[in-house]
């Protein structure tokens, strides 16, 4: 039986302009936005609890978010200069295996976490949950997401990552690169060499292959895991996402 991981919830703030969701709702951080009577962060923590995860930490700098995390029974960790730096802090504090998600993953379900852990191939050091476009559109018709277009389909991230072993720390510098290039997949392919870039240009490079190759290049086994439910790719980045999340969560309650 696979070991149950600890969990890290990223609730940092990006520098620059105010977050549009927080600004629209009049709160200091979107983790505090209420959906069906609960702050968004509370929905995420409840899903992790439902998945059987006992140790949960929240990476946050906003004082209200940190206070909320403590009230929810979570540990509180400092944030780094970006998501990857915050993950590095979390991995050092919590160790592996470590599940990583975000505080704006308001629709998160415990069964998605359980499925992700069950579907991660044995021997993986790092696993990334992504959803195919057809799965997302079947779950939420009309959803507008950013897709990575590869030979094995159009994929969108689900804000769920598993750092399965201590070797996963080797991936954090690469994570910084993927953060910078996440909307320009050709640049990720170019970093893998001319052969991979040519394969991407010709429509032959699969995303599963690119992830595995990235892992091999840094000395780890990295795996793509396909989400069973397309809603796993729906987070709250903008006010229209919040409208959708409220409809879905209130519908679940009914």
N, C-alpha and C positions, 0 to 999 in steps of 0.2 A: 504493500500500500504506500502511495506517495505521501511524503511528509506534508502536513498542512502548513502553509507559509504564514508568516506575518504579512501585514499589509501596510503600505504607505500611500496616503492620500495627498496628492500635490494640491496645495491651496495658496500658492504664491501669487504675486501680482506682477504683471508685465510692466516694465518701465514705459513712460510716455503718456499717451492719452488715457483718460479714465476708461474702465471697462464699460461697454455700452449697456450691458444688462444691469450692472450695479447702479449706473447713473440713471437708467430709466426707472428703477425701483426705489431710488433714494436711499441706498445703503452703501456702506464703505467697501464691501466686497461681495461678489455675487454668491459666494458660499452661504451668505446670510439671507438671500432671497427666499421667501416662503412659497412653498407649493403644497397645496392641500393642508395648510396649517403647520408644516414642518420646514425649517431651513433646508436648503438644498444639501448642505453637508450632512445633515441628519439622515436624509434619504440614502446617501452613499454609505454611511456607517451602518445603517440598518441592514442594507443588502449584504455587506461584508459579514455582519453578525449572523445573518441568515445562512450564509455560506459556511458557517462554522469556523470563521477566523477569529481567534481569541485575542491576538495582539495587534492593535491598530495604532498607527502613528499618523499625525497630520503635520505636514510641512507648511508652516504659515508664518507670516510676519505681522499681519493685521491683528491688533490686540483683541478685537471682538471675535474674530475667527478662532484665535488661540483659546479664549475663554470658553467659547462654544465647544471646541474640541475636548477640553477638560471635562465639561459637563456631560459630554457624551461618553466619557470613560476612555478617551484616547490619550496616548502620549503626544507631546508636542515637540517638534523638532524645528531647528532653524532652517530658513530657506537659503539656497545658494544663488549664484548670479543668474541662473536659468534652470529649467526643469532638469537637465542632466546633472548639474551640480547639486541640486536638491536630492536627486536619486543617489548620488554618491554619498551624501551625508546620511541618507536613510539606510543604505546598504551597510555602512560602517556601524551604525547604531543598532540595527536590527538583525543583520546577517542574512544569509540565504537559507532556505528559499524565501523570496520576497516578492509579493504581488504588488504592482504599482498601478494606481488609477488616479483620477482627478476629481476634484470637488464639484465640477460642473457635470458629472456623469449622473444626472438626476434620475434617469430611467433605470439605472443599474439594478439588476436582479441577482439574488443569491444563486439561482440555478445557472445563470450565465457564468458566474465564477466557477461553480462546480464543474460545468461542462468544459470550460477552458482548461482547468487543471486536469480533468480526465482525458482530454483530447491532446494534450501536450505530449509529443513523442518521448519515450524513454531515452535518456542520454542527452537531452537538450540542456544546454547551459542557459540559453535565453529563448523565450517564446513570445511571439507577438500575435495578438488577436486582431484579425481584420475581417471585414465583411464584404462579400461580393455585391455588386450593384443590384443584380436581380433579387438577391435576398433582402436588401434594404428596401427596394421599391415594392416588393411583395408585402413587407411589414408596414410600410408607411408610404403609400402612393403619393407622388408629388414632392417627396423629400428632395431638397437640393443640397448635395454634398460635394466635397472635393474628392475626385477619384484619381487614383494612380492607375494608368492604363498599361497593362502588360499582356503578354501572350496568353496567360492563364486567366484573364478576365480583368474587369475594372474593380478596384478595391478601395475601400475607405477604412481608415483607422478606427479602432474601438476604444482607445484610451485604456487598454488593459495589457499589461506586460508582466511577464514572469521572469525574474532573475532566479533561476532554479538552483544554481551552484555558486560557490565563491568565485569561480572563473568568470562569472558574468560581469564582474567589475572591469574586465578588460574591454567590455563593450561600451563603456560610458563615454570615452572620447569619440567613438564612432557615433554614438547617440547625438552628440553635439553637431556633428556633420549632417546627420539626417534631419535634425531640427532645422538647420539652415536651408537645406535643399528639399524639404518634404513636398513642396509643390512643383519641383523641377526634377522629376525622376531621371531624366537623361543625365543630369550631373552626377547622380548617385551611380548610374551605370558607368559613366566615364571614369570615376574613381576606381572602378574594378578592372580597368584595362580596356584597350582598344577593341578586343574581341567581344567583351560584354557590351560596349557602346554600340558596336556594329550590330550585335544581336538585338539590342533594344531598337535601333533605328529601323531594322528590317522586320520588327514585330515578332521576333523569335524568343526574346528573353522573358522568362516567367518571373513573377514576383517571388515565388517560393525559391526559385533558383538564385535570384539576386540576394535574398536574405541569407540563404545558405552560404553563398560565395563570400558575402561580407563577413559572416562568422568565421569561415575558414581563413580569411585573410588576417584576422586578428587572433586566431588560435582558439576559437570556441565553436560549439555546435549551436547554431541559431535556427529556429524553426518558425514557419508561418502556421498559425492555427486559424482555420476558417470558422467564423461565428455561425452558430446554428440559427440565431435570431437576428434579423437585420436591424432591429431597434438598438442593438448593442453599439451601433455606429452613430447614434443620435445623441449629441451632447448639447449643452446650452451655451452657444457662443454669441448669440445675438437675441434681441427681444422677440423676434418671430419664433426662434427655437423655444423660448420660454413659454410662449402661447401654446405651442405643440405639446411641450412637456406637461403643462398643466392639464390639458385635455386628456392626455394619455393616463396620467397618474390619477386624476379624478375619476376617469372611466374605470380604472382598476379598482378603486375604492367602492364604486357602485356595484 
